[in-house]
Amino acid sequence: MISTLLTRLSWPVRVLWIIAALLPNSLTTDGATQSVFLWVLWGLVALATWLHHPISLTVVRSITPVVTAWLLASLPDTSWEALQVASAVCSVIALMLIFTAEYGLLHVQAGAYGDERRYLLKIPAPLILPTLLAWGLLVLFVCYPPVLLAQRNLILGIPGLILGLLLLWKLAPQLHRLSCRWLVRVPAGWVVHDSVVLAENLMVRKHDVVSMKLALSDSEAIDLTGMTRGVPIEVQLRDMTDVRLSTLTARQLKTLDVLHVKAFMVAPSRSILIIAPDAAMRQA
């Protein structure tokens, strides 16, 4: 039933992304170099919308903002023609759907093994601004060097293209880490799979979990959310367990990198699927 809920977003994203390319826009009206490059980026996203996987989630969430920014930036040069605007609007709507919790869950669950149920975690607050800056750099150094090359400006075009590829090489693994942050339910219990907040995965057996509920504002449980917005889930344990924090989290919480805890908080993108899955299905 949950799979039915999640797959409802896959087709709208695919259709909108195809329409955005079929309508007249800068993909077809720019010079040969820009068009080829933009079509490659569009094609990578189009392929990733069909091949659901955590890697494909990274592809669509990394490249879609780049293509969308390009389509929006080209609107003034086309005198805001109706079809150009419609193409950009389709791209923007697809972008908004791609960044929903349900669409992210669709991709990460597709890469699950056996009886795993993966719940994507919200991005930590300290990483929001760096992530936005990373997308900005990708737009600047991945899109505009081909424009310079098309204008035969080799002095700036070639170094810019090399720098853009180097940035993509360095930033892609960091962006992919955000697609690999899950709370995982397995037959034996639960796993917090998060290389950003934790130094190693936190595994809890089913019989060690006393309760899982929405956390209160005055909860004393260790915060493994990365200070995200919204109400996290608090997991109460029967016995003390070791939690190994990453350097970022230890510095953020001003504590040691290894703690003994009896409760912790995590922030899945859709907490209701864990706390009240039947209610979530009725809402759908």
C-alpha contacts under 8 A as a table, 3 or more apart, distances in Angstrom:
res1	aa1	res2	aa2	distance
1	M	4	T	5.15
1	M	5	L	6.51
1	M	281	M	7.21
2	I	5	L	5.03
2	I	6	L	6.33
2	I	281	M	6.92
3	S	6	L	5.17
3	S	7	T	6.12
3	S	106	L	7.70
4	T	7	T	5.46
4	T	8	R	6.75
5	L	8	R	5.94
5	L	281	M	7.29
5	L	284	A	6.51
6	L	9	L	6.47
6	L	10	S	7.94
6	L	102	E	5.56
6	L	103	Y	6.66
6	L	105	L	7.14
6	L	106	L	5.64
7	T	10	S	5.40
7	T	11	W	7.72
7	T	103	Y	7.84
7	T	106	L	6.59
8	R	11	W	6.73
8	R	12	P	7.71
9	L	12	P	5.65
9	L	13	V	6.40
9	L	97	L	7.25
9	L	102	E	7.48
9	L	103	Y	6.22
10	S	13	V	5.47
10	S	14	R	6.36
10	S	49	T	7.09
10	S	103	Y	7.16
11	W	14	R	5.04
11	W	15	V	6.05
12	P	15	V	5.19
12	P	16	L	5.97
12	P	94	A	7.62
13	V	16	L	5.27
13	V	17	W	6.04
13	V	49	T	7.41
13	V	94	A	5.14
13	V	97	L	6.78
13	V	98	I	7.16
14	R	17	W	5.26
14	R	18	I	6.27
14	R	46	A	6.90
14	R	49	T	6.23
14	R	50	W	7.76
15	V	18	I	5.20
15	V	19	I	6.16
16	L	19	I	5.09
16	L	20	A	6.07
16	L	90	C	5.36
16	L	91	S	6.69
16	L	93	I	7.55
16	L	94	A	5.93
17	W	20	A	5.12
17	W	21	A	6.62
17	W	46	A	6.96
17	W	90	C	6.82
17	W	91	S	6.09
17	W	94	A	6.37
18	I	21	A	5.29
18	I	22	L	6.25
18	I	46	A	7.56
19	I	22	L	5.02
19	I	23	L	6.16
19	I	87	S	6.89
19	I	90	C	6.97
20	A	23	L	5.80
20	A	86	A	7.57
20	A	87	S	4.30
20	A	88	A	6.59
20	A	89	V	7.91
20	A	90	C	5.44
20	A	91	S	5.67
21	A	24	P	7.44
21	A	25	N	7.33
21	A	27	L	6.95
21	A	42	W	7.87
21	A	87	S	7.00
23	L	83	L	6.19
23	L	84	Q	6.98
23	L	86	A	7.67
23	L	87	S	5.70
24	P	27	L	7.71
24	P	28	T	6.50
24	P	29	T	7.31
24	P	83	L	6.15
24	P	84	Q	5.79
24	P	87	S	7.22
25	N	28	T	5.82
25	N	29	T	6.15
25	N	71	L	6.99
25	N	83	L	7.62
25	N	84	Q	5.13
25	N	87	S	6.64
26	S	29	T	4.91
26	S	30	D	5.27
26	S	35	S	7.38
26	S	70	W	7.85
26	S	71	L	6.29
26	S	74	S	6.50
27	L	30	D	6.39
27	L	34	Q	7.63
27	L	35	S	5.10
27	L	38	L	6.02
27	L	39	W	6.45
28	T	35	S	6.05
29	T	35	S	7.51
30	D	34	Q	6.08
30	D	35	S	5.80
31	G	34	Q	5.50
31	G	35	S	6.02
31	G	150	A	6.89
32	A	35	S	5.13
32	A	36	V	6.08
32	A	150	A	7.59
33	T	36	V	5.41
33	T	37	F	6.25
33	T	146	P	6.10
33	T	147	V	7.22
33	T	149	L	7.53
33	T	150	A	5.73
34	Q	37	F	5.17
34	Q	38	L	5.98
34	Q	143	C	7.99
34	Q	146	P	5.67
34	Q	147	V	5.98
34	Q	150	A	7.19
35	S	38	L	5.14
35	S	39	W	5.90
36	V	39	W	5.13
36	V	40	V	6.22
37	F	40	V	5.18
37	F	41	L	6.51
37	F	146	P	7.31
38	L	41	L	5.08
38	L	42	W	6.08
38	L	67	V	7.10
38	L	143	C	7.88
39	W	42	W	4.92
39	W	43	G	5.86
40	V	43	G	5.04
40	V	44	L	6.25
41	L	44	L	5.23
41	L	45	V	6.54
41	L	63	I	6.70
41	L	67	V	7.11
42	W	45	V	5.30
42	W	46	A	6.15
42	W	64	T	7.77
42	W	67	V	6.96
43	G	46	A	4.92
43	G	47	L	6.04
44	L	47	L	5.23
44	L	48	A	6.14
44	L	59	V	7.31
44	L	60	V	7.86
45	V	48	A	4.99
45	V	49	T	6.25
45	V	59	V	6.42
45	V	60	V	5.10
45	V	63	I	6.77
45	V	64	T	6.71
46	A	49	T	5.33
46	A	50	W	7.02
47	L	50	W	5.48
47	L	51	L	6.39
48	A	51	L	5.02
48	A	52	H	6.58
48	A	56	S	4.76
48	A	57	L	7.24
48	A	59	V	6.64
48	A	60	V	6.35
49	T	52	H	6.53
49	T	56	S	7.21
49	T	60	V	7.23
51	L	56	S	6.58
52	H	56	S	5.93
52	H	57	L	7.26
52	H	106	L	7.15
52	H	107	H	4.69
52	H	108	V	7.60
52	H	110	A	5.77
52	H	111	G	7.50
53	H	56	S	5.09
53	H	57	L	6.32
53	H	107	H	4.66
53	H	108	V	5.64
53	H	109	Q	7.51
53	H	110	A	5.44
53	H	111	G	5.09
54	P	57	L	4.99
54	P	58	T	6.45
54	P	107	H	5.56
54	P	108	V	4.82
54	P	110	A	7.82
54	P	111	G	6.51
54	P	176	H	7.87
54	P	179	S	5.78
54	P	180	C	6.61
55	I	58	T	5.15
55	I	59	V	6.37
55	I	176	H	6.94
55	I	179	S	7.50
56	S	59	V	4.88
56	S	60	V	6.20
56	S	107	H	7.18
57	L	60	V	5.32
57	L	61	R	6.02
57	L	104	G	6.70
57	L	107	H	5.94
57	L	108	V	7.55
57	L	179	S	6.62
58	T	61	R	5.24
58	T	62	S	5.79
58	T	172	A	7.95
58	T	175	L	6.66
58	T	176	H	5.32
58	T	179	S	6.09
59	V	62	S	5.24
59	V	63	I	5.89
59	V	64	T	7.96
60	V	63	I	5.49
60	V	64	T	5.47
60	V	98	I	7.32
61	R	64	T	5.80
61	R	65	P	6.98
61	R	95	L	7.90
61	R	98	I	6.81
61	R	99	F	7.04
62	S	65	P	6.46
62	S	66	V	7.34
62	S	135	W	7.00
62	S	172	A	7.92
62	S	175	L	7.41
63	I	66	V	5.15
63	I	67	V	6.44
64	T	67	V	5.28
64	T	68	T	5.96
64	T	95	L	6.31
65	P	68	T	5.05
65	P	69	A	5.88
65	P	95	L	6.86
65	P	135	W	7.17
66	V	69	A	5.23
66	V	70	W	6.31
66	V	135	W	7.12
66	V	138	L	6.92
66	V	139	V	5.08
66	V	143	C	7.66
67	V	70	W	5.08
67	V	71	L	6.29
68	T	71	L	5.13
68	T	72	L	6.19
68	T	88	A	6.75
68	T	91	S	5.75
68	T	92	V	6.35
68	T	95	L	7.64
69	A	72	L	5.15
69	A	73	A	5.99
69	A	139	V	7.33
70	W	73	A	5.10
70	W	74	S	6.22
70	W	139	V	7.78
70	W	143	C	7.72
71	L	74	S	5.31
71	L	75	L	6.72
71	L	87	S	7.81
71	L	88	A	5.58
72	L	75	L	5.49
72	L	88	A	5.92
73	A	76	P	6.98
74	S	77	D	5.49
74	S	78	T	6.78
75	L	78	T	5.27
75	L	79	S	6.56
75	L	80	W	5.25
75	L	81	E	7.68
75	L	84	Q	6.73
75	L	85	V	6.87
76	P	79	S	5.23
76	P	80	W	5.82
77	D	80	W	7.56
78	T	81	E	6.04
78	T	84	Q	7.41
80	W	84	Q	6.65
80	W	85	V	6.19
81	E	84	Q	5.32
81	E	85	V	6.19
82	A	85	V	5.15
82	A	86	A	6.12
83	L	86	A	4.92
83	L	87	S	6.13
84	Q	87	S	5.15
84	Q	88	A	6.36
85	V	88	A	5.12
85	V	89	V	6.08
86	A	89	V	5.01
86	A	90	C	6.18
87	S	90	C	5.26
87	S	91	S	6.35
88	A	91	S	5.04
88	A	92	V	6.18
89	V	92	V	5.00
89	V	93	I	6.16
90	C	93	I	5.20
90	C	94	A	6.14
91	S	94	A	5.11
91	S	95	L	6.10
92	V	95	L	4.93
92	V	96	M	6.25
93	I	96	M	5.07
93	I	97	L	6.29
94	A	97	L	5.14
94	A	98	I	6.07
95	L	98	I	5.08
95	L	99	F	6.50
96	M	99	F	5.41
96	M	100	T	6.74
97	L	100	T	5.29
97	L	103	Y	6.92
98	I	103	Y	5.79
98	I	104	G	7.15
99	F	103	Y	6.90
99	F	104	G	6.92
100	T	103	Y	5.49
100	T	104	G	6.48
101	A	104	G	5.18
101	A	105	L	6.17
101	A	120	L	7.57
101	A	269	S	5.47
101	A	270	R	6.54
102	E	105	L	5.10
102	E	106	L	6.29
102	E	270	R	7.77
103	Y	106	L	5.09
103	Y	107	H	6.73
104	G	107	H	5.42
104	G	108	V	6.38
104	G	120	L	6.85
105	L	108	V	5.27
105	L	109	Q	5.83
105	L	118	R	7.35
105	L	119	Y	6.30
105	L	120	L	5.92
106	L	109	Q	5.52
106	L	110	A	6.33
107	H	110	A	5.25
107	H	111	G	7.04
108	V	111	G	5.57
108	V	112	A	6.95
108	V	118	R	6.59
108	V	119	Y	7.75
108	V	120	L	7.07
108	V	179	S	7.44
108	V	180	C	7.67
109	Q	112	A	5.15
109	Q	117	R	6.54
109	Q	118	R	5.45
109	Q	119	Y	7.67
112	A	115	D	7.84
112	A	116	E	5.69
112	A	117	R	6.93
112	A	118	R	6.93
113	Y	116	E	5.65
115	D	186	V	6.18
115	D	187	P	6.82
116	E	184	V	6.53
116	E	185	R	5.71
116	E	186	V	4.90
116	E	187	P	7.58
117	R	184	V	5.61
117	R	185	R	5.06
117	R	186	V	6.67
118	R	182	W	5.90
118	R	183	L	5.92
118	R	184	V	4.51
118	R	185	R	6.46
119	Y	182	W	5.24
119	Y	183	L	5.09
119	Y	184	V	6.16
119	Y	268	P	5.93
119	Y	269	S	7.11
119	Y	270	R	7.41
120	L	179	S	7.53
120	L	180	C	7.74
120	L	181	R	6.01
120	L	182	W	4.55
120	L	183	L	6.52
120	L	268	P	5.61
120	L	269	S	5.74
120	L	270	R	7.88
121	L	181	R	5.56
121	L	182	W	5.29
121	L	183	L	6.73
121	L	266	V	7.61
121	L	267	A	5.61
121	L	268	P	4.14
121	L	269	S	5.25
122	K	225	T	7.53
122	K	228	T	6.70
122	K	267	A	5.87
122	K	268	P	5.81
122	K	269	S	5.19
123	I	127	L	6.90
123	I	128	I	6.98
123	I	178	L	6.75
123	I	226	G	7.52
123	I	228	T	6.79
124	P	127	L	5.57
124	P	128	I	6.88
124	P	225	T	6.42
124	P	226	G	4.24
124	P	227	M	5.90
124	P	228	T	5.26
125	A	128	I	5.45
125	A	226	G	6.17
125	A	227	M	5.60
125	A	228	T	5.16
125	A	229	R	7.63
126	P	129	L	6.90
126	P	130	P	7.74
126	P	226	G	7.32
126	P	227	M	7.77
127	L	130	P	5.33
127	L	131	T	5.98
128	I	131	T	5.20
128	I	132	L	6.30
129	L	132	L	5.10
129	L	133	L	6.19
130	P	133	L	5.01
130	P	134	A	6.08
131	T	134	A	4.96
131	T	135	W	6.38
131	T	175	L	7.47
132	L	135	W	5.18
132	L	136	G	6.25
133	L	136	G	4.91
133	L	137	L	6.18
134	A	137	L	5.14
134	A	138	L	6.22
134	A	171	L	7.00
135	W	138	L	5.00
135	W	139	V	6.20
136	G	139	V	5.14
136	G	140	L	6.23
137	L	140	L	5.03
137	L	141	F	5.89
137	L	142	V	7.83
137	L	167	L	7.88
138	L	141	F	5.38
138	L	142	V	5.23
138	L	143	C	7.44
138	L	164	G	6.87
138	L	167	L	7.24
138	L	168	L	6.93
139	V	142	V	5.61
139	V	143	C	5.54
139	V	144	Y	7.59
140	L	143	C	5.91
140	L	144	Y	5.89
141	F	144	Y	5.95
141	F	145	P	6.37
141	F	160	G	6.18
141	F	161	L	6.74
141	F	163	L	6.83
141	F	164	G	4.45
141	F	167	L	7.93
142	V	145	P	6.52
142	V	146	P	7.87
142	V	161	L	6.70
142	V	164	G	4.88
142	V	165	L	7.05
142	V	168	L	7.92
143	C	146	P	6.32
143	C	147	V	7.30
144	Y	147	V	5.02
144	Y	148	L	6.49
145	P	148	L	5.03
145	P	149	L	6.19
145	P	156	L	7.43
145	P	157	G	4.69
145	P	158	I	7.04
145	P	160	G	5.28
145	P	161	L	5.12
145	P	164	G	7.93
146	P	149	L	4.91
146	P	150	A	6.06
146	P	157	G	6.71
146	P	161	L	7.18
147	V	150	A	5.07
147	V	151	Q	6.38
147	V	157	G	7.70
148	L	151	Q	5.03
148	L	152	R	6.36
148	L	153	N	5.15
148	L	154	L	7.12
148	L	156	L	6.87
148	L	157	G	4.87
149	L	152	R	4.86
149	L	153	N	5.39
149	L	154	L	5.85
149	L	157	G	5.02
149	L	158	I	7.21
150	A	153	N	7.44
152	R	157	G	7.95
153	N	156	L	5.96
153	N	157	G	5.69
154	L	157	G	4.76
154	L	158	I	5.49
155	I	158	I	6.39
155	I	159	P	7.09
156	L	159	P	5.74
156	L	160	G	5.89
157	G	160	G	5.11
157	G	161	L	6.03
158	I	161	L	5.12
158	I	162	I	6.24
159	P	162	I	5.10
159	P	163	L	6.05
160	G	163	L	5.05
160	G	164	G	6.02
161	L	164	G	4.98
161	L	165	L	6.22
162	I	165	L	5.20
162	I	166	L	6.21
163	L	166	L	5.03
163	L	167	L	6.11
164	G	167	L	5.06
164	G	168	L	6.14
165	L	168	L	4.99
165	L	169	W	6.09
166	L	169	W	4.96
166	L	170	K	6.21
167	L	170	K	5.11
167	L	171	L	5.76
168	L	171	L	5.20
168	L	172	A	5.57
169	W	172	A	5.77
169	W	173	P	7.45
170	K	173	P	6.49
170	K	174	Q	7.29
171	L	174	Q	5.21
171	L	175	L	6.15
172	A	175	L	5.15
172	A	176	H	6.04
173	P	176	H	4.93
173	P	177	R	6.37
174	Q	177	R	5.29
174	Q	178	L	7.27
175	L	178	L	5.55
175	L	179	S	7.24
176	H	179	S	5.15
176	H	180	C	6.61
177	R	180	C	5.12
177	R	181	R	6.78
177	R	195	S	7.14
177	R	196	V	7.21
178	L	181	R	5.75
178	L	196	V	7.87
180	C	193	H	7.35
180	C	194	D	6.89
181	R	192	V	7.87
181	R	193	H	5.58
181	R	194	D	4.52
181	R	195	S	7.12
181	R	196	V	7.72
182	W	192	V	6.17
182	W	193	H	5.11
182	W	194	D	6.35
182	W	268	P	7.50
183	L	190	W	7.15
183	L	191	V	5.85
183	L	192	V	4.70
183	L	193	H	6.09
183	L	266	V	7.86
183	L	268	P	6.85
184	V	190	W	5.59
184	V	191	V	4.98
184	V	192	V	6.31
184	V	193	H	7.10
185	R	189	G	6.08
185	R	190	W	4.67
185	R	191	V	6.54
186	V	189	G	5.30
186	V	190	W	5.91
186	V	191	V	7.66
187	P	206	K	7.95
188	A	205	R	5.71
188	A	206	K	5.73
189	G	203	M	7.61
189	G	204	V	5.76
189	G	205	R	4.31
189	G	206	K	3.91
189	G	207	H	7.61
190	W	203	M	5.97
190	W	204	V	5.24
190	W	205	R	6.39
190	W	206	K	6.80
191	V	201	N	6.77
191	V	202	L	5.57
191	V	203	M	4.45
191	V	204	V	6.23
192	V	201	N	5.69
192	V	202	L	5.02
192	V	203	M	6.51
193	H	200	E	7.94
193	H	201	N	5.07
193	H	202	L	6.89
194	D	197	V	5.82
194	D	198	L	5.72
194	D	200	E	7.67
194	D	201	N	6.41
195	S	198	L	5.21
195	S	199	A	6.09
195	S	200	E	6.70
195	S	201	N	7.37
195	S	246	S	7.49
196	V	199	A	7.66
196	V	246	S	6.68
196	V	248	L	7.60
197	V	224	L	6.45
197	V	225	T	7.64
197	V	226	G	6.73
197	V	245	L	6.18
197	V	246	S	5.37
197	V	248	L	6.88
197	V	249	T	5.47
198	L	201	N	6.44
198	L	202	L	7.76
198	L	224	L	7.98
198	L	243	V	7.75
198	L	244	R	5.89
198	L	245	L	4.31
198	L	246	S	4.59
198	L	249	T	7.38
199	A	244	R	5.38
199	A	245	L	5.02
199	A	246	S	4.38
199	A	247	T	7.72
200	E	244	R	6.14
200	E	245	L	7.49
200	E	246	S	8.00
202	L	243	V	6.51
202	L	244	R	7.85
204	V	208	D	6.60
204	V	209	V	7.24
205	R	208	D	5.34
205	R	209	V	6.93
206	K	209	V	5.56
207	H	210	V	7.60
208	D	237	L	5.53
208	D	238	R	5.05
208	D	239	D	6.88
209	V	212	M	7.59
209	V	235	V	7.01
209	V	236	Q	6.06
209	V	237	L	4.69
209	V	238	R	6.09
210	V	235	V	7.58
210	V	236	Q	5.34
210	V	237	L	5.25
210	V	238	R	5.75
211	S	234	E	7.97
211	S	235	V	5.88
211	S	236	Q	5.22
211	S	237	L	7.29
212	M	233	I	6.57
212	M	234	E	5.70
212	M	235	V	4.64
212	M	236	Q	6.49
212	M	275	I	7.00
213	K	233	I	5.50
213	K	234	E	5.43
213	K	235	V	6.79
213	K	275	I	6.30
214	L	231	V	6.50
214	L	232	P	5.97
214	L	233	I	4.55
214	L	234	E	5.80
214	L	275	I	7.64
215	A	219	S	6.35
215	A	231	V	6.49
215	A	232	P	5.72
215	A	233	I	5.34
215	A	234	E	4.86
215	A	265	M	7.26
216	L	219	S	5.24
220	E	263	A	7.93
221	A	234	E	7.08
221	A	261	V	7.71
221	A	262	K	7.50
221	A	263	A	4.76
221	A	264	F	4.62
221	A	265	M	6.18
222	I	261	V	7.13
222	I	263	A	6.43
222	I	264	F	4.54
222	I	265	M	6.09
223	D	226	G	7.07
223	D	227	M	7.50
223	D	264	F	5.99
223	D	265	M	5.03
223	D	266	V	6.98
224	L	227	M	7.93
224	L	249	T	7.84
224	L	264	F	6.66
224	L	265	M	5.47
224	L	266	V	5.31
224	L	267	A	7.86
225	T	228	T	5.87
225	T	232	P	7.31
225	T	265	M	6.43
225	T	266	V	4.83
225	T	267	A	5.30
226	G	249	T	7.03
228	T	267	A	7.23
231	V	267	A	7.31
232	P	265	M	6.11
232	P	266	V	5.56
232	P	267	A	4.46
232	P	268	P	7.25
232	P	271	S	7.42
233	I	265	M	5.40
233	I	266	V	5.40
233	I	267	A	6.01
233	I	268	P	7.66
233	I	271	S	6.93
234	E	263	A	6.87
234	E	264	F	5.74
234	E	265	M	4.42
234	E	266	V	6.72
235	V	263	A	5.46
235	V	264	F	5.44
235	V	265	M	6.16
236	Q	262	K	6.25
236	Q	263	A	4.47
236	Q	264	F	6.90
237	L	240	M	7.06
237	L	262	K	5.13
237	L	263	A	5.69
238	R	262	K	7.02
239	D	262	K	6.04
240	M	260	H	5.89
240	M	261	V	5.21
240	M	262	K	4.67
241	T	260	H	5.34
241	T	261	V	5.51
241	T	262	K	6.43
242	D	258	V	6.72
242	D	259	L	5.65
242	D	260	H	4.64
242	D	261	V	6.48
243	V	258	V	5.66
243	V	259	L	5.24
243	V	260	H	6.29
243	V	261	V	7.07
244	R	257	D	5.69
244	R	258	V	4.51
244	R	259	L	6.56
245	L	248	L	7.95
245	L	249	T	5.94
245	L	250	A	5.87
245	L	256	L	7.90
245	L	257	D	4.76
245	L	258	V	6.07
245	L	259	L	7.87
246	S	249	T	5.33
246	S	250	A	6.16
246	S	257	D	6.57
247	T	250	A	5.18
247	T	251	R	6.07
247	T	257	D	6.82
248	L	251	R	5.32
248	L	252	Q	6.07
249	T	252	Q	4.85
249	T	253	L	5.99
250	A	253	L	5.25
250	A	254	K	5.67
250	A	255	T	5.25
250	A	256	L	5.87
250	A	257	D	5.30
251	R	254	K	4.87
251	R	255	T	6.71
256	L	259	L	6.61
261	V	264	F	7.19
267	A	271	S	7.20
268	P	271	S	5.36
270	R	273	L	5.85
270	R	274	I	7.66
271	S	274	I	5.45
271	S	275	I	6.19
272	I	275	I	4.98
272	I	276	A	5.10
272	I	277	P	6.09
272	I	279	A	7.58
272	I	280	A	6.08
273	L	276	A	5.73
273	L	277	P	4.27
273	L	278	D	7.87
273	L	280	A	5.92
274	I	277	P	5.74
276	A	279	A	5.41
276	A	280	A	6.43
277	P	280	A	5.02
277	P	281	M	6.35
278	D	281	M	5.22
278	D	282	R	6.37
279	A	282	R	5.05
279	A	283	Q	6.24
280	A	283	Q	5.14
280	A	284	A	6.42
281	M	284	A	5.11
